[in-house]
Amino acid sequence: MGEDNLLTIEKTEGRRKCPSCSEEHKNLIHESTDKTNIISDYPRVYGKKYRCGKCGQEWREK
């Protein structure tokens, strides 16, 4: 899945879970820096993106 069509979902309350397969085990939800989502220019702050270790779905939260 490309960076441009990253799935964007609303920030959920409580435990983060995969929007595709509903996996919510914290060891299977991988967080990484999303260099395509710049929050602030100075200092440079990037958003986060998440990837499910079970189904491979990538997403970001707004």
Summary of the structure (lengths in Angstrom):
residues: 62
radius of gyration: 12.0
end to end distance: 18.9
largest distance: 36.9
contacts: 146
relative contact order: 0.34
helix: 5%
strand: 44%
